[in-house]
Amino acid sequence: MTSRPQFTKVQRIVLVVAWLGWVFDVMDTALFNFAKGPMISEMVGSTQYKAIGPQIEGKIQTWFLVGWALGGLIFGILADRWGRTRTLIVTILMYCVLTGATALCRTPEQVMAARFLTALGIGGEWAAGAALIAESLPDDLRAFAASFLQSAAAVGPVLAALANLGLAGSSWRTLFLVGIAPAFLCVLIRTHVPEPPTTARMKPQGSPLGMLAELFQDRVLRRNTLVAMALGVVGVTGAGVIPFWIPNLVRQGSAGMSLTQISTRTSVATMVIHIGTLLGVFVFPWLAQRIGRKLSFGVFFVMSPLTVLLALYGGAEYSRLLLLLPVSTFFSIGVSAGFVLYFPELFPTHLRATGSGLAYNVGRVISAPIPWLTGIIIAAFGGSVVAGVLIAVSIYILGLIALPFAPETQGKPLPNDP
């Protein structure tokens, strides 16, 4: 009988460092969600905010997602050329510095530019981290690693919510200064995280554009890339809907309350909904190991919009949000653990970060207009955030269309270079 492999010291360090990088990625995203209402109100005035605030917020988020996508693409290619650890350091430093710089913004246009540049680093960190984990761990530990890493999707927003509670009554600018702290993680990466053996021996193969073109020249790689991109569009869009609009939903269901009370409610709701996230990111890889990747994606893609509909049926009533939105995030964000597990299984070593970055982050380009369009829909429905959210989650239909073309990789080793 063979004993179950255990994490080595180096593998534990790699796992923890990648997890911390993603925790601060998600925390950064959540900080904006808390700050956006007071920020835009201050910049355009409270009267104007009621009329056009959600549209401005959605537009800023659209450019953030575009930046995230481009960062994943650019730094995914560089991670296949520079190495995983060097790319992690560059991208983490980038998003920390630019998050802090957001505190200096005076107009929505400045915020838009700062968030776009911040997102370049966030998207790049995901691509490098996913490849690093896939190549540093044995096959039978990657499912657990995917669950552990995506628990960052729950921990990051909770840290942001705690910061929001702790800084209650302070300027929204102070929240963005919190985002500078993760820069210290780069010291740990530089001194303790080695390059995986497979990439340490790897030589760059062709130009960056040539590496992208290679993904579409081979029939199998082309199918894998297109399917993964479609799944990325669905997963990114669906996972972002509830966390991004939860402050607006709480505000809509808290008429007559003070700004401080609404802020506290928003922090509590954010922490509560991510109980579902934490459970979902551990359940999905476990399920994928038992019933396969494709069927697991199918279950989560069906349940995600249904649970949102159940949570918002009848309006944004606060107690119902607290009770049912965690069930929604269980499916909508829990599925993201599947991308960490599945995408690296679709590409050979020298294209793994490039392919994973392209699949996950170009999906963000296609999904980027969704927050902006959702803001327009909200305005068209007389300010009803519920209407905009329910229309946005119809994106899961695309995922169900793409799944029949997806390869099943359950029980198969990572593909290596010829």
One Martini backbone bead per residue (centre of mass of N, CA, C, O) as a GRO file, in nm:
protein
  418
    1MET     BB    1   0.095   0.037   0.024
    2THR     BB    2   0.055   0.365  -0.043
    3SER     BB    3   0.135   0.662   0.064
    4ARG     BB    4   0.041   0.967   0.127
    5PRO     BB    5   0.125   1.252   0.022
    6GLN     BB    6   0.325   1.521   0.134
    7PHE     BB    7   0.411   1.818   0.224
    8THR     BB    8   0.656   2.011   0.178
    9LYS     BB    9   0.812   2.287   0.274
   10VAL     BB   10   0.811   2.427  -0.002
   11GLN     BB   11   0.512   2.373  -0.071
   12ARG     BB   12   0.396   2.531   0.166
   13ILE     BB   13   0.513   2.804   0.092
   14VAL     BB   14   0.389   2.829  -0.187
   15LEU     BB   15   0.094   2.811  -0.095
   16VAL     BB   16   0.091   3.053   0.102
   17VAL     BB   17   0.188   3.272  -0.091
   18ALA     BB   18  -0.033   3.243  -0.304
   19TRP     BB   19  -0.265   3.292  -0.108
   20LEU     BB   20  -0.186   3.578  -0.018
   21GLY     BB   21  -0.196   3.705  -0.297
   22TRP     BB   22  -0.508   3.648  -0.332
   23VAL     BB   23  -0.616   3.786  -0.087
   24PHE     BB   24  -0.517   4.075  -0.178
   25ASP     BB   25  -0.663   4.085  -0.438
   26VAL     BB   26  -0.955   4.068  -0.319
   27MET     BB   27  -0.932   4.297  -0.119
   28ASP     BB   28  -0.892   4.518  -0.324
   29THR     BB   29  -1.166   4.484  -0.464
   30ALA     BB   30  -1.339   4.533  -0.199
   31LEU     BB   31  -1.253   4.818  -0.126
   32PHE     BB   32  -1.407   4.951  -0.358
   33ASN     BB   33  -1.693   4.863  -0.279
   34PHE     BB   34  -1.691   5.039  -0.017
   35ALA     BB   35  -1.590   5.325  -0.150
   36LYS     BB   36  -1.776   5.408  -0.396
   37GLY     BB   37  -2.005   5.570  -0.272
   38PRO     BB   38  -1.850   5.800  -0.123
   39MET     BB   39  -1.670   5.874  -0.361
   40ILE     BB   40  -1.883   5.955  -0.580
   41SER     BB   41  -2.040   6.152  -0.406
   42GLU     BB   42  -1.804   6.352  -0.366
   43MET     BB   43  -1.745   6.403  -0.679
   44VAL     BB   44  -2.072   6.460  -0.780
   45GLY     BB   45  -2.278   6.435  -0.570
   46SER     BB   46  -2.566   6.324  -0.422
   47THR     BB   47  -2.769   6.389  -0.646
   48GLN     BB   48  -2.613   6.265  -0.885
   49TYR     BB   49  -2.577   5.982  -0.770
   50LYS     BB   50  -2.874   5.885  -0.793
   51ALA     BB   51  -2.862   5.897  -1.114
   52ILE     BB   52  -2.527   5.797  -1.188
   53GLY     BB   53  -2.360   5.619  -0.994
   54PRO     BB   54  -2.383   5.320  -1.102
   55GLN     BB   55  -2.257   5.388  -1.380
   56ILE     BB   56  -1.980   5.475  -1.278
   57GLU     BB   57  -1.911   5.218  -1.124
   58GLY     BB   58  -1.938   5.029  -1.371
   59LYS     BB   59  -1.718   5.167  -1.544
   60ILE     BB   60  -1.482   5.122  -1.353
   61GLN     BB   61  -1.514   4.811  -1.349
   62THR     BB   62  -1.465   4.766  -1.644
   63TRP     BB   63  -1.166   4.871  -1.647
   64PHE     BB   64  -1.070   4.671  -1.438
   65LEU     BB   65  -1.127   4.414  -1.609
   66VAL     BB   66  -0.947   4.489  -1.843
   67GLY     BB   67  -0.685   4.501  -1.678
   68TRP     BB   68  -0.697   4.212  -1.576
   69ALA     BB   69  -0.681   4.080  -1.852
   70LEU     BB   70  -0.416   4.206  -1.956
   71GLY     BB   71  -0.243   4.112  -1.719
   72GLY     BB   72  -0.282   3.809  -1.766
   73LEU     BB   73  -0.163   3.807  -2.049
   74ILE     BB   74   0.113   3.947  -2.015
   75PHE     BB   75   0.213   3.791  -1.747
   76GLY     BB   76   0.176   3.509  -1.858
   77ILE     BB   77   0.397   3.531  -2.069
   78LEU     BB   78   0.626   3.622  -1.873
   79ALA     BB   79   0.613   3.363  -1.693
   80ASP     BB   80   0.722   3.186  -1.945
   81ARG     BB   81   1.006   3.365  -1.936
   82TRP     BB   82   1.092   3.458  -1.636
   83GLY     BB   83   0.897   3.331  -1.435
   84ARG     BB   84   0.699   3.299  -1.155
   85THR     BB   85   0.833   3.461  -0.915
   86ARG     BB   86   0.908   3.726  -1.055
   87THR     BB   87   0.616   3.793  -1.139
   88LEU     BB   88   0.494   3.810  -0.860
   89ILE     BB   89   0.654   4.052  -0.757
   90VAL     BB   90   0.572   4.261  -0.971
   91THR     BB   91   0.257   4.243  -0.936
   92ILE     BB   92   0.232   4.308  -0.634
   93LEU     BB   93   0.370   4.582  -0.638
   94MET     BB   94   0.180   4.713  -0.839
   95TYR     BB   95  -0.098   4.689  -0.678
   96CYS     BB   96  -0.008   4.835  -0.420
   97VAL     BB   97   0.077   5.114  -0.524
   98LEU     BB   98  -0.196   5.177  -0.684
   99THR     BB   99  -0.386   5.161  -0.447
  100GLY     BB  100  -0.264   5.394  -0.287
  101ALA     BB  101  -0.302   5.609  -0.524
  102THR     BB  102  -0.618   5.627  -0.510
  103ALA     BB  103  -0.626   5.832  -0.265
  104LEU     BB  104  -0.551   6.085  -0.475
  105CYS     BB  105  -0.812   6.108  -0.605
  106ARG     BB  106  -1.067   6.348  -0.767
  107THR     BB  107  -1.185   6.168  -1.003
  108PRO     BB  108  -1.334   5.927  -1.187
  109GLU     BB  109  -1.106   5.916  -1.402
  110GLN     BB  110  -0.875   5.860  -1.203
  111VAL     BB  111  -0.990   5.602  -1.088
  112MET     BB  112  -1.003   5.446  -1.351
  113ALA     BB  113  -0.695   5.448  -1.403
  114ALA     BB  114  -0.604   5.318  -1.135
  115ARG     BB  115  -0.770   5.052  -1.164
  116PHE     BB  116  -0.648   4.955  -1.425
  117LEU     BB  117  -0.349   4.934  -1.323
  118THR     BB  118  -0.402   4.750  -1.084
  119ALA     BB  119  -0.522   4.509  -1.257
  120LEU     BB  120  -0.268   4.421  -1.399
  121GLY     BB  121  -0.145   4.290  -1.142
  122ILE     BB  122  -0.374   4.099  -1.060
  123GLY     BB  123  -0.387   3.929  -1.320
  124GLY     BB  124  -0.086   3.839  -1.317
  125GLU     BB  125  -0.084   3.689  -1.044
  126TRP     BB  126  -0.274   3.458  -1.122
  127ALA     BB  127  -0.118   3.328  -1.355
  128ALA     BB  128   0.145   3.267  -1.197
  129GLY     BB  129   0.017   3.113  -0.953
  130ALA     BB  130  -0.120   2.878  -1.103
  131ALA     BB  131   0.141   2.762  -1.227
  132LEU     BB  132   0.306   2.725  -0.968
  133ILE     BB  133   0.116   2.520  -0.830
  134ALA     BB  134   0.090   2.302  -1.053
  135GLU     BB  135   0.426   2.256  -1.055
  136SER     BB  136   0.476   2.206  -0.724
  137LEU     BB  137   0.259   1.973  -0.733
  138PRO     BB  138   0.107   1.697  -0.705
  139ASP     BB  139  -0.174   1.568  -0.839
  140ASP     BB  140  -0.308   1.470  -0.548
  141LEU     BB  141  -0.288   1.796  -0.437
  142ARG     BB  142  -0.439   2.005  -0.629
  143ALA     BB  143  -0.728   2.012  -0.516
  144PHE     BB  144  -0.661   2.125  -0.241
  145ALA     BB  145  -0.511   2.375  -0.345
  146ALA     BB  146  -0.753   2.502  -0.489
  147SER     BB  147  -0.922   2.540  -0.236
  148PHE     BB  148  -0.727   2.703  -0.066
  149LEU     BB  149  -0.682   2.938  -0.262
  150GLN     BB  150  -0.997   3.017  -0.299
  151SER     BB  151  -1.039   3.111  -0.002
  152ALA     BB  152  -0.957   3.403  -0.070
  153ALA     BB  153  -1.251   3.487  -0.166
  154ALA     BB  154  -1.328   3.512   0.148
  155VAL     BB  155  -1.096   3.655   0.306
  156GLY     BB  156  -1.058   3.924   0.159
  157PRO     BB  157  -1.342   4.056   0.217
  158VAL     BB  158  -1.318   4.036   0.525
  159LEU     BB  159  -1.078   4.226   0.554
  160ALA     BB  160  -1.221   4.466   0.424
  161ALA     BB  161  -1.457   4.477   0.627
  162LEU     BB  162  -1.281   4.525   0.878
  163ALA     BB  163  -1.161   4.788   0.775
  164ASN     BB  164  -1.433   4.935   0.748
  165LEU     BB  165  -1.505   4.913   1.048
  166GLY     BB  166  -1.238   5.035   1.171
  167LEU     BB  167  -1.291   5.306   0.964
  168ALA     BB  168  -1.529   5.429   1.071
  169GLY     BB  169  -1.560   5.771   0.964
  170SER     BB  170  -1.365   5.767   0.752
  171SER     BB  171  -1.213   5.806   0.481
  172TRP     BB  172  -1.198   5.642   0.182
  173ARG     BB  173  -0.887   5.678   0.146
  174THR     BB  174  -0.788   5.492   0.378
  175LEU     BB  175  -0.855   5.218   0.251
  176PHE     BB  176  -0.629   5.226   0.025
  177LEU     BB  177  -0.383   5.217   0.222
  178VAL     BB  178  -0.417   4.917   0.300
  179GLY     BB  179  -0.313   4.807   0.007
  180ILE     BB  180   0.007   4.826   0.069
  181ALA     BB  181   0.089   4.587   0.264
  182PRO     BB  182   0.152   4.336   0.057
  183ALA     BB  183   0.449   4.413  -0.024
  184PHE     BB  184   0.590   4.229   0.196
  185LEU     BB  185   0.555   3.957   0.039
  186CYS     BB  186   0.803   3.985  -0.154
  187VAL     BB  187   1.020   3.899   0.044
  188LEU     BB  188   0.927   3.604   0.073
  189ILE     BB  189   0.952   3.528  -0.223
  190ARG     BB  190   1.254   3.601  -0.268
  191THR     BB  191   1.361   3.396  -0.018
  192HIS     BB  192   1.145   3.112  -0.042
  193VAL     BB  193   1.073   3.092  -0.361
  194PRO     BB  194   1.104   2.867  -0.597
  195GLU     BB  195   1.149   2.747  -0.894
  196PRO     BB  196   1.020   2.528  -1.078
  197PRO     BB  197   1.174   2.274  -1.239
  198THR     BB  198   1.027   2.296  -1.516
  199THR     BB  199   1.094   2.614  -1.550
  200ALA     BB  200   1.399   2.622  -1.492
  201ARG     BB  201   1.447   2.445  -1.772
  202MET     BB  202   1.303   2.643  -1.941
  203LYS     BB  203   1.267   2.770  -2.267
  204PRO     BB  204   1.200   3.004  -2.468
  205GLN     BB  205   0.930   2.995  -2.728
  206GLY     BB  206   0.947   3.250  -2.875
  207SER     BB  207   0.727   3.480  -2.909
  208PRO     BB  208   0.454   3.604  -2.762
  209LEU     BB  209   0.279   3.588  -3.020
  210GLY     BB  210   0.358   3.295  -3.084
  211MET     BB  211   0.235   3.171  -2.827
  212LEU     BB  212  -0.053   3.252  -2.888
  213ALA     BB  213  -0.075   3.119  -3.168
  214GLU     BB  214  -0.031   2.823  -3.067
  215LEU     BB  215  -0.315   2.793  -2.930
  216PHE     BB  216  -0.454   2.802  -3.247
  217GLN     BB  217  -0.313   2.577  -3.431
  218ASP     BB  218  -0.409   2.356  -3.261
  219ARG     BB  219  -0.693   2.186  -3.227
  220VAL     BB  220  -0.691   2.118  -2.923
  221LEU     BB  221  -0.591   2.391  -2.812
  222ARG     BB  222  -0.818   2.559  -2.935
  223ARG     BB  223  -1.049   2.429  -2.784
  224ASN     BB  224  -0.944   2.473  -2.497
  225THR     BB  225  -0.928   2.782  -2.513
  226LEU     BB  226  -1.227   2.849  -2.586
  227VAL     BB  227  -1.358   2.706  -2.349
  228ALA     BB  228  -1.207   2.853  -2.120
  229MET     BB  229  -1.305   3.135  -2.197
  230ALA     BB  230  -1.605   3.083  -2.153
  231LEU     BB  231  -1.580   3.001  -1.856
  232GLY     BB  232  -1.450   3.268  -1.767
  233VAL     BB  233  -1.680   3.458  -1.829
  234VAL     BB  234  -1.885   3.329  -1.639
  235GLY     BB  235  -1.725   3.322  -1.372
  236VAL     BB  236  -1.652   3.623  -1.350
  237THR     BB  237  -1.931   3.746  -1.372
  238GLY     BB  238  -2.082   3.584  -1.151
  239ALA     BB  239  -1.880   3.643  -0.909
  240GLY     BB  240  -1.919   3.974  -0.928
  241VAL     BB  241  -2.211   4.061  -0.876
  242ILE     BB  242  -2.266   4.049  -0.567
  243PRO     BB  243  -2.015   4.192  -0.444
  244PHE     BB  244  -2.052   4.463  -0.606
  245TRP     BB  245  -2.385   4.506  -0.529
  246ILE     BB  246  -2.426   4.485  -0.218
  247PRO     BB  247  -2.426   4.785  -0.132
  248ASN     BB  248  -2.681   4.854  -0.302
  249LEU     BB  249  -2.874   4.650  -0.177
  250VAL     BB  250  -2.854   4.752   0.112
  251ARG     BB  251  -2.940   5.042   0.053
  252GLN     BB  252  -3.220   4.963  -0.064
  253GLY     BB  253  -3.288   4.796   0.226
  254SER     BB  254  -3.215   5.096   0.406
  255ALA     BB  255  -3.431   5.293   0.447
  256GLY     BB  256  -3.360   5.568   0.674
  257MET     BB  257  -3.070   5.530   0.719
  258SER     BB  258  -2.765   5.577   0.801
  259LEU     BB  259  -2.450   5.568   0.680
  260THR     BB  260  -2.332   5.404   0.914
  261GLN     BB  261  -2.543   5.176   0.912
  262ILE     BB  262  -2.497   5.090   0.618
  263SER     BB  263  -2.196   5.025   0.645
  264THR     BB  264  -2.231   4.803   0.856
  265ARG     BB  265  -2.419   4.622   0.692
  266THR     BB  266  -2.221   4.577   0.459
  267SER     BB  267  -2.001   4.435   0.621
  268VAL     BB  268  -2.174   4.203   0.725
  269ALA     BB  269  -2.274   4.096   0.450
  270THR     BB  270  -1.995   4.031   0.334
  271MET     BB  271  -1.916   3.820   0.548
  272VAL     BB  272  -2.160   3.629   0.515
  273ILE     BB  273  -2.149   3.554   0.207
  274HIS     BB  274  -1.848   3.416   0.248
  275ILE     BB  275  -1.932   3.150   0.364
  276GLY     BB  276  -2.009   3.027   0.093
  277THR     BB  277  -1.740   3.054  -0.045
  278LEU     BB  278  -1.571   2.873   0.145
  279LEU     BB  279  -1.736   2.615   0.086
  280GLY     BB  280  -1.728   2.609  -0.229
  281VAL     BB  281  -1.406   2.585  -0.271
  282PHE     BB  282  -1.411   2.291  -0.137
  283VAL     BB  283  -1.635   2.137  -0.294
  284PHE     BB  284  -1.564   2.144  -0.594
  285PRO     BB  285  -1.300   1.971  -0.606
  286TRP     BB  286  -1.424   1.729  -0.467
  287LEU     BB  287  -1.639   1.682  -0.687
  288ALA     BB  288  -1.442   1.668  -0.936
  289GLN     BB  289  -1.302   1.398  -0.827
  290ARG     BB  290  -1.588   1.226  -0.855
  291ILE     BB  291  -1.764   1.350  -1.128
  292GLY     BB  292  -1.609   1.571  -1.256
  293ARG     BB  293  -1.570   1.866  -1.419
  294LYS     BB  294  -1.822   1.908  -1.601
  295LEU     BB  295  -2.051   1.839  -1.399
  296SER     BB  296  -1.972   2.047  -1.187
  297PHE     BB  297  -2.011   2.296  -1.360
  298GLY     BB  298  -2.310   2.244  -1.425
  299VAL     BB  299  -2.425   2.263  -1.139
  300PHE     BB  300  -2.320   2.555  -1.076
  301PHE     BB  301  -2.454   2.698  -1.328
  302VAL     BB  302  -2.747   2.640  -1.235
  303MET     BB  303  -2.748   2.739  -0.926
  304SER     BB  304  -2.662   3.033  -0.931
  305PRO     BB  305  -2.921   3.180  -1.053
  306LEU     BB  306  -3.133   3.048  -0.869
  307THR     BB  307  -3.029   3.169  -0.595
  308VAL     BB  308  -3.059   3.464  -0.671
  309LEU     BB  309  -3.362   3.460  -0.721
  310LEU     BB  310  -3.437   3.370  -0.434
  311ALA     BB  311  -3.299   3.611  -0.278
  312LEU     BB  312  -3.459   3.852  -0.467
  313TYR     BB  313  -3.738   3.776  -0.415
  314GLY     BB  314  -3.918   4.076  -0.347
  315GLY     BB  315  -3.631   4.193  -0.286
  316ALA     BB  316  -3.394   4.383  -0.067
  317GLU     BB  317  -3.402   4.210   0.201
  318TYR     BB  318  -3.184   4.186   0.453
  319SER     BB  319  -3.242   3.905   0.583
  320ARG     BB  320  -3.242   3.753   0.309
  321LEU     BB  321  -2.957   3.815   0.226
  322LEU     BB  322  -2.819   3.672   0.470
  323LEU     BB  323  -2.949   3.387   0.413
  324LEU     BB  324  -2.908   3.346   0.072
  325LEU     BB  325  -2.636   3.460  -0.049
  326PRO     BB  326  -2.445   3.230   0.048
  327VAL     BB  327  -2.563   3.027  -0.154
  328SER     BB  328  -2.477   3.178  -0.406
  329THR     BB  329  -2.161   3.192  -0.349
  330PHE     BB  330  -2.111   2.893  -0.341
  331PHE     BB  331  -2.146   2.882  -0.659
  332SER     BB  332  -2.028   3.148  -0.799
  333ILE     BB  333  -1.738   3.125  -0.640
  334GLY     BB  334  -1.674   2.823  -0.605
  335VAL     BB  335  -1.604   2.771  -0.913
  336SER     BB  336  -1.315   2.903  -0.916
  337ALA     BB  337  -1.159   2.646  -0.823
  338GLY     BB  338  -1.182   2.506  -1.104
  339PHE     BB  339  -0.975   2.683  -1.259
  340VAL     BB  340  -0.719   2.603  -1.102
  341LEU     BB  341  -0.754   2.299  -1.181
  342TYR     BB  342  -0.827   2.301  -1.502
  343PHE     BB  343  -0.652   2.490  -1.682
  344PRO     BB  344  -0.365   2.349  -1.644
  345GLU     BB  345  -0.486   2.076  -1.790
  346LEU     BB  346  -0.486   2.214  -2.102
  347PHE     BB  347  -0.164   2.275  -2.087
  348PRO     BB  348   0.145   2.298  -2.157
  349THR     BB  349   0.417   2.410  -2.002
  350HIS     BB  350   0.503   2.656  -2.207
  351LEU     BB  351   0.162   2.742  -2.192
  352ARG     BB  352   0.024   2.760  -1.911
  353ALA     BB  353   0.020   3.063  -1.833
  354THR     BB  354  -0.085   3.167  -2.099
  355GLY     BB  355  -0.348   3.000  -2.115
  356SER     BB  356  -0.465   3.070  -1.836
  357GLY     BB  357  -0.459   3.376  -1.869
  358LEU     BB  358  -0.635   3.389  -2.117
  359ALA     BB  359  -0.887   3.237  -2.016
  360TYR     BB  360  -0.943   3.410  -1.753
  361ASN     BB  361  -0.886   3.722  -1.867
  362VAL     BB  362  -1.035   3.749  -2.138
  363GLY     BB  363  -1.303   3.707  -2.004
  364ARG     BB  364  -1.295   4.000  -1.887
  365VAL     BB  365  -1.332   4.155  -2.146
  366ILE     BB  366  -1.613   4.039  -2.215
  367SER     BB  367  -1.729   4.106  -1.913
  368ALA     BB  368  -1.672   4.414  -1.858
  369PRO     BB  369  -1.957   4.554  -1.947
  370ILE     BB  370  -2.157   4.450  -1.729
  371PRO     BB  371  -2.152   4.668  -1.504
  372TRP     BB  372  -2.232   4.900  -1.687
  373LEU     BB  373  -2.497   4.775  -1.793
  374THR     BB  374  -2.621   4.736  -1.515
  375GLY     BB  375  -2.635   5.037  -1.446
  376ILE     BB  376  -2.827   5.105  -1.679
  377ILE     BB  377  -3.056   4.914  -1.593
  378ILE     BB  378  -3.106   5.038  -1.320
  379ALA     BB  379  -3.192   5.313  -1.433
  380ALA     BB  380  -3.425   5.201  -1.621
  381PHE     BB  381  -3.555   5.069  -1.335
  382GLY     BB  382  -3.548   5.307  -1.117
  383GLY     BB  383  -3.300   5.179  -0.930
  384SER     BB  384  -3.303   4.863  -0.964
  385VAL     BB  385  -3.082   4.631  -0.858
  386VAL     BB  386  -3.231   4.365  -0.893
  387ALA     BB  387  -3.272   4.376  -1.200
  388GLY     BB  388  -2.974   4.388  -1.283
  389VAL     BB  389  -2.881   4.124  -1.147
  390LEU     BB  390  -3.075   3.920  -1.287
  391ILE     BB  391  -2.969   3.978  -1.574
  392ALA     BB  392  -2.662   3.915  -1.532
  393VAL     BB  393  -2.702   3.594  -1.453
  394SER     BB  394  -2.763   3.491  -1.755
  395ILE     BB  395  -2.464   3.401  -1.836
  396TYR     BB  396  -2.488   3.084  -1.771
  397ILE     BB  397  -2.579   2.989  -2.049
  398LEU     BB  398  -2.298   2.989  -2.184
  399GLY     BB  399  -2.175   2.760  -2.012
  400LEU     BB  400  -2.377   2.536  -2.102
  401ILE     BB  401  -2.291   2.550  -2.403
  402ALA     BB  402  -1.973   2.485  -2.363
  403LEU     BB  403  -1.942   2.207  -2.206
  404PRO     BB  404  -1.963   1.984  -2.437
  405PHE     BB  405  -1.656   2.084  -2.542
  406ALA     BB  406  -1.523   1.982  -2.294
  407PRO     BB  407  -1.270   1.833  -2.147
  408GLU     BB  408  -1.187   1.549  -1.964
  409THR     BB  409  -0.940   1.544  -1.673
  410GLN     BB  410  -0.992   1.324  -1.493
  411GLY     BB  411  -0.701   1.148  -1.388
  412LYS     BB  412  -0.500   1.335  -1.535
  413PRO     BB  413  -0.217   1.454  -1.626
  414LEU     BB  414  -0.016   1.688  -1.694
  415PRO     BB  415   0.078   1.840  -1.967
  416ASN     BB  416   0.360   1.809  -2.163
  417ASP     BB  417   0.620   1.856  -2.332
  418PRO     BB  418   0.763   1.703  -2.613
   0.00000   0.00000   0.00000
